Amino acid sequence: MIVFINTFLSGLVRFRRGSWETLATILIALGVIMLMQPFLLILYSYSFIVTLVGTVMFIIVSHFPE
């Protein structure tokens, strides 16, 4: 577990595609979950922005080196 976290963080610092794509995918999934939950209006209000940021981030980081 610690090795995975260290690899993930070093990938973020060195602008490697895998780590940033993982983060962007998590943002997209979080935005969809925020959109579908029925409990908090504030989460619903920001769900589109979170999904949009994740999508744009995924498009940008897909050009990063492996």
Sequence and secondary structure as in RCSB ss.txt:
>XXXX:A:sequence
MIVFINTFLSGLVRFRRGSWETLATILIALGVIMLMQPFLLILYSYSFIVTLVGTVMFIIVSHFPE
>XXXX:A:secstr
 HHHHHHHHHHHHTT HHHHHHHHHHHHHHHHHHHH SS HHHHHHHHHHHHHHHHHHHHHTTS  
